[in-house]
Amino acid sequence: MKALFIGGTGTISSAITKQLSEAGCELYLLNRGNRNESLPANVKILQADINDEEAVSQLIHRLNFDVVADFIAFHPAQLERDFRLFHGKTKQFIFISSASAYQKPLSDYRITESTPLSNPYWEYSRNKIACEEYLMKKYREEGFPITIVRPSHTYDERSIPLGVHGKNGSWQVAQRMLANKPVIIHGDGTSLWTMTHNRDFAKGFIGLMGNIHAIGESVHITSDETVTWNQVYEAIADALGVKLQAVHVSSEFLAACSKQDYRGGLIGDKANSVVFDNSKLKRLVPGFVATTRFDQGIKHTVDYILAHPEHQKEDIEFDQWCDKVINALQVAAASISE
């Protein structure tokens, strides 16, 4: 198989890149070269900014692919560019959308690919929906061979997956745990969620590549394991070897008292109970199973981050904000109980 990834080094795509290289796939990555130092030796690099359409067109002029996948498209205009570049040059174009595009609020917590797409809370999700609509139009009217993939919360060894964190990532929450400081969990922590390790995601994704039954289809790829947010934070604290000091705060309150977009990320996504039905994926990719249990995967992630200081990015502003939110709740509770 001859494939081209636009991106290829991110949380979702890096595991796919690794597994394909081990399988002997003729794999090209088109990116700016900022994170290519750890790529397998047999991966071929086309170094360019995908937004420089003329330069990319020249690079791929003599190349045709079995599969092209864009991991970094977020707006319809970027898909319009991809269509101009790759129409007639690939047998399958895979767009990485998002499971956050599914209807919010949900009419049923069990999500299938036929669950409506509608998210009034999050612009990111609405843009992904618009991207999907553009590609489906190109498939129906011009035969552009698209497959739409919807990841949910996918993680790797480089970042701890959380519900509430700052702009610099999740390390500050881990640091609060290590300092025996309270950490914020949105809601009461009992809503259901799905965490998928990128190694498992890669298995499903690779099974869709070159798959004639996936053309014109939308498919989400997630683990079948369901956890509560309390279990997520407990597993992280356990991996750190500390006792969790949790403070539960409503998602609406967090959205109201922060400059960060918790309205989109929480109310439009993580505050909802979500359970994915992966029947369609398993029909298209027989034998697919996600084998990384969250408590096992997160232990590997925590061990890796503790051993690599470059992934320990402090966020003092977020740390101070957490203290203010927790203190405000304590003061409010004390004033009412007097």
N, C-alpha and C positions, 0 to 999 in steps of 0.2 A: 504493500500500500504506500502511496505517495501522498503526504499530507502537508498542509501549511497551517500553522497556528499564528494568528495575529495576537501577540502577547507571548504566552507560553511559560512565564516564570512566576505567575501569581499563585495565590493560595490554592485555587481550584486547578489551574492548568499545570502546575509544576509536577504533580504526581502523574498526570497523564503523559507529560513529556518523558518522564523517567521510565514509566512502564512501556511506552511505545519504543523508546530507544533500546530497551532490553530485549524487546521482541523483534528487533531488526527492521522496524519501519523506516522508510526513507522520509525523514521528518525535517521540515524547514520551519524556522521561527522567524517571523518578521517583527522586529522591535527595534528600539533605539539603543540597545546594548547596555543598559544600565545595570542589569542583574544577570548577566550571562556567564559570570565567572565560574559558577558551579555546574554548568550544563554538561551532560554526557558528551564525550568526544565525537560521537558519530552524528550529532545533531548539526544541521547546516543552518547558518545564520544569514539572513537577508537583513542587513542593518539599514533601517530607515524609519522615519516617522510616518506612520500610516496616514496621517493627515496631509502629507505631501504626496498628493495623488499622482502627479506627473512622475516623480522619482520612483514611486512604487510600481507604476505602470511599466517603466523601463526595466526595473529589476525582474519582473515576472513575464516580460514580453515573450520569451521562448519557453516558458514553463506552463504545464497543465497539471492539475492535481485530481486525485480521487476524492479528497476531502479538503475543504477550507473551513476553519473554525475561527470566529472572532470572539475573543474573550474580553475585549475592552470597548465594545460598542454600547453606548448608553442613550443615544438620541437617534431618531429616524434619519437625520441628515447623514449620520455615519454609515447607516445601512444603505442609503442611496449611493454613497461613494463605493461601498463594497459591491453593490450590484454592478455599477459601471466597471469596476476592476475585474470582477470574477465571473460575470455572466458569460457562459460559453467556455470557461476555463476550469470548471470543476464539476464533478459528478454529484457532489453533495456540499451544501453550505450549511454549517451548523452555527446557530446564534445562541449565545448564552444569555438567557433572559433571567427571570427571578421568580421564585415561588411567592415572594411578597406581592406579586401582581394579583394573586387570587383575591376574591371578594372579601372586603372588610366593611362592616362586621360579617363574619361567616354565618350562613344559615345552617351549616352542619360542620362540626369540627373535623369530620373525615373528608379529606381533600382528594379528589381525583382530577384528572386532566380536563374533565368536563365542568368542573367548578367554574362559575363565571369569573371573568377578570374585571376587577373594579376596586380601586383603592383611592378614595377621596382624601386620605390623610397624608400620602407620601408622594411627592413629585417624582422621585426616583422610580417608583413602581409604575406611575402613570406613563413615564417616558418609555419604560420597558414594554408596556402594553401597546403603545403607539408603534414601537419597533416591530413587535409581533404582527400587528395589523398590516404594516407596510409589506413585510415579507410574505405573509399569506396572500396578499393581493398579487404580488409578483409570481407566486407559485401558481395561483389560479389562472392568471391572465397571460403569463409568459413562460410558464413551465420552469421557473427557477427552482432547482431541486433543494428545497430548504428542509432543515430539521430544527425544531426549537427545543432547547433544553432548559429546564427550570430548576436550578439548584435551590436548596433552602440553606440553613445555617451550616456551612462547611468550614472545617478548620484543619490546620496542620500543626507541625511542631513549633512554628514560629510565633504563634499568637494564641492566647487563651480566649476561648469564645465566651462572651458574657452578654448580659442584657443591658447593663448600665455601666458605661465607661466613658473616659474622656476622649478628647480629640487625638491624643498621642497613643491611643490603644489601651490595652487592658492591664499593662504591667502595674499601674498605680493601685489597682484593686488588689492584686496579689501582694503588693508591698504593704498595703493596709492590713491584710490578713496576717502577714509575717510580723507586723508591729502590734498585733493583738488589738487593732482598731476595728470598730464596727464598719460593715460594708452594706451598701444599699441593694436590696432586692426589690424589683418592681412588683406591685400588687401584693398578694399574700404568699406568693411563691408556689402556689399549687396549680397554676395553669400548665398545660401540657406543651412540650416542645420536642423538636427532633434535632439532634446533632449528628452530623455525618463527617467522618474522617475523609480527607481528600484521597487517601488510598482506595477507599471503598467507592467513592464517587468516580474515580478513574476507571474502575472495572466496568461500571455501567456505561460510562461515556464511550469507552473503546468499543464496547459491544454494539453501540449505535453507529459507529463509523463504518461507512461502506455497506450499511445494512439497507437493502432495498425497501424493506418494510417500514423503515423510519422516515422515508421521504414524504414530506407534506404533513408530518405528525409533530405534535407537541408532547414532550415527555418530561416528567420531573424525576430526579434521581436523589433519593435520600435513604437513610437507614430505616429499618423497620422498628428500631428501638425508640420508645417514647419515655421521656423523663420529665419531671417537674423542675421548675427553676430552683426550688429548694435543693433538689438532688444534684443539680448542676453545681451550685455553690458549695454544697457539702463535699462533693467529689474533688473540687479544686482545693478546698481547705485540707482535705485528707492527703492529697498529693503533696501539699506544701508541709504537711506534718504539724498543722496547727488546728485549734478549735475555732469553728466558725462563729463569729459574732454578727448576727444578721439583724438588720433593721428593715422592716417592710414598709414601703412607701407607695402610695397609689401612683399609677402611671400618669394620670391627669395632673397630679400635684407636681410630679417631676417635669412634665412638659411645661407647666405654668411658671415654674421658678428657675428655668434654665434657658440660656441663650442657644444651647445645642438643640438639634432637631429630635427631641424625644417624642414629639407628636407623630412624626413619620416612623421612626425606628421602633417605638413601643406601641402606641395606640394603633398605628397602621401595620404593625407586624408582631413584635415579640410579646405583647400583652395578651394576644389571642391564643386560646388553646388550639393546637394544630396537630393532627395526626394524618400522615400521608398514606394513601393506598398506592402501593407500587406494583399493582397487578399488570398494568400496561407495560412497564419497563421489563418485568419478568417474562411477559409474553414475547416481547421483542428481543430480549437477551436471556434466553433460557439458562438457568443455573445461576443467575445473578443473586448474590446474597452479600449484605454488608456484614462483615465479620468483626469489626472493631467496636467493642462495647465502650460506652463513653468513659466509664471510670478507668478503663485500661488505656484508652487513647489519651486522656487528659494527663495521666501520670507521665507518659512519654513526653508530652508537650511541656509540662512543668519542669521535668528533668532537663530537657533541652534548653529551655530559656534560662534556668538557673546556671547552666554551664556556659551560656553565651551572653555576656554582659551587653553586647550590641543590641540585644532585643529587650533590654530593661530600660525603657524610655520613661523617665519621670514626668509627671504631669501635676505640678504644684497647684495650678489653678483648679483642676478637678478635685484634688485632695481637699483643698480649702472649701470648695463648694459642698462636698460631701459632709464636712463638719458642720457647715451652716445649716444644711437641710436637716440633719439629725438633731442638731441643737434646737432648731425651730420647732420640731415635732415634740421634743421633750418639754420645752417651755409651754407649748400649747396644752399638752396633756396635764402638766402641773397646774396650769391656770384653771382648767376646767374641774380638776379634782379637788381644788381648794374649797 
